[in-house]
Every structure is written in structure tokens, then in C-alpha cells.
Amino acid sequence: MKRFWGFVIKEFKHIFRDYRTMIILFGMPVAQILIFGFVITNDIKDAEIAVLDHSKDQTTHEIVNKLTASGYFILKDNLESEKEIEPTFQSGKIKQVIIFGNDFGKKLVSEGSADIQIIADASDPNTANLLVNYTSAIIRDYTMSLNAEKTMNATIVPEVRMLFNQSLDGAYMFIPGIIALILILVSAMMTSITIAREKEMGTMEVLLISPLRPTHIIMGKVAPYIVIAFINAITVIFMGFFVFKVPLEGSLALLLIESLLYIFMSLSLGIFISTKSNSQQVAMFISMFALMLPTVLLSGFIFPIENMPGWLQAITYIMPPRYFIDIVKNILLKGTGLAFVWKETLAILGFTVLFIALSVKNFKIRLE
């Protein structure tokens, strides 16, 4: 029995000595509880909206104040004409535009109704539906309080229009996310596992003393995954178009170029992960934990980033899939060009350079 307890104590010491094991045992449960607890919510808060007010009277002012005071909406912009609506949505930040008709307050008093239109960005159909429902509920509440105060019988029935996805088809939301998820998993995870396998089996040292340069070895390892990932990107895009009827409003060439850039970023990330991994199992764990969960939860793929706490929103800025999903949605659904996605493109390019630089640094350290 004494030998048994000595063996148990030795195992505990072995576990506590390995910081990677400690992170897996204690860090991962805490991280998952925090991420899942804060991300998975159907609540709407701080959604950025714009208002086009043709009337600019006290009634429209009160409705806008009621919307912003609810905590669900932030008034980001006041538009001057209908021509500004589509570019406003294409910028990617405004989720909803509310349009008040001429003489809104006067018509409400004299005719008992007035013109109001709600236009929502339905590239994310779930969020668009929630925003419209919240807005309609607040307007109904305002109408009821107005009728109670002034003994009126006025009604405000908003005309709802879903932009970029009139049928609220869920495929419009998941196709961009699936592209981002497949490309980063195929490129980054498979690359990291392949290179880690060479190191684990001891064949990497053999390759390094061969006539091939280290850069040629790495490029030879990742070249097949560039081709495979690019074929996967084309397959998903065309399946979305022909099977799920997701439109391609923008340039196919630009979308493929952006996909290729994202593939290169994912490959550089996979190489970086491999420099930190001594085995396939470690590479697999890092890839799954650092790539799959963040892509699904923290990229805006399924859950709106605007609904997350501020500290979690800040973390999403270091998630490359966030930028690529925005690019795909803008090109596929909104028909925008490089002028609207250049910031996201630069972000992905920046990540690519960063991961390559870190990989080269770690690779040199391991060779010394």
C-alpha cells in the first residue's frame, strides 16, 4: 500500500510539473464555462441602428429616444436620404434602419396612423428577426402609452423589409461560417499535425540535413493543403449557390482571392502551432481548442458579436475567422467590392505576416 501511495504522489507531481497538462485540466473548463455562458444568448443589446427621419417632429424624437433608452439599440447615424441606406448597410456596422414618413406626428393625431418602415440587415436572419421584433414591441408600447395619455386610438404598424435575405433563409448565415471553419481546420490543423508527425517520428531531422532548404521542406509540406483547401472553398461556394440558393452578388474572383489569402493565413497558423508541438496529439488539441471553438463561438458565425460582453468582444478582434466571415458576407450577399472589405483584408494579411514571423523565430530557436 505504501508503494501504491508513493506511486500516486509521483503521478501528481508529474502532472503538476507539466504546465500544458495543468492548462488542460483546470484552464479549459473555466474558459469553456466563461465563453459558453456569455456567448450563448438570444438577448439583443447595443445593436447599432440608423434613422431616416423625414418628419423630425416631437413624436419621432420620442420614439427614437425610447428605442435608445431601452438598452437594445445605439443610434449610430442620422441619414438624409434613401440613397444612403444601402451603403450604410454595406459598411457592415449598421444592423437596422428606421424610416419615418413625412408629417409623422400630424398624421398620427389626425388620421390615427402614420408611415414607418423598418429595414434590417438579414444577412444574419436570426439577429434581423430579433431586432425587428424588439423594435416593433417598443413602438407598440409607445403607442399604448400615447393612447392612454391623450385618449387617442392611434396605431403604428411598421412596414418591415429584410435586406439581403428577404426569406430569412438560414443558409445565408451558415454558408460564410462553414467556409471559414472548413478552410481553417483543413489548412491549419492538418498542417500542424503533418509537421508534428515528422518531428515525433524523428524524420524532420533527416529532412533538415537533406539538400533541401528548410523553407522548401515547409512549402513542400503545405503545398498539397493549399490545393485541397482551395478546392474545398470552391466546392462550398458553388454548393451554396446551386443547392442552397445563396446568391453571389459580388465578384467571384475577389471572393476566391480573399479565400486564398485566408488559406495562406491558416497555413501560417498551422506552421506556428507545429513549432509549439512535439507530438500529433498536442498539435491536435491546440488546433481544436484554439481554432474550432473560437471559429464557432467568437467569430460572429452563429452568435452576434454585439451581444457579447465588452471584454469578450475585444477578444474577437484577434480571431481571424471574424474578418473572413465579414468579407464573405459582404461579397456574397451585399455585392460589395474591395473598397468595403479592405480593412478586414489587411487584418488577415497582418495575421499571416505575424504567424510566419513567429514560426521562423521558433524554428530557428529549435535548430540552435
Buried (B, 14 or more C-beta within 10 A) or exposed (E): EEEEEEEEEEEEEEEEEEEBEEEBEEEEEEEEEEBEEBBEEEEBBEBBBBBBBBBEBEBBBBBBEBBBEBEBBBBBBEBEEEEBBBEBBBBBEBBBBBBBBEBBBEBBBEEEBBBBBBBBBBBBBBBBBBBBEBBBEBBBEBBEEBBEEEEEEBEBEBEBBBBBBEEBBEBBBBBBBBBBBBBBBBBBBBBBBBBBBBBBEEEBEEBBEEEEEBEEBBEEBBEEBBEBBBEBBBEBBEBBBEEEEBBBEBBBEBBBEBBBBBBBBBBBBBBBBBBBBEEBEBBBBBBEBBBBBBBBBBBBBBBBBBBBEEEBBEBBEEBBBBBBBBBBBBBBBBBBEBEBBEEBBEBBBEBBEBBBEBBBEBBEEEEE
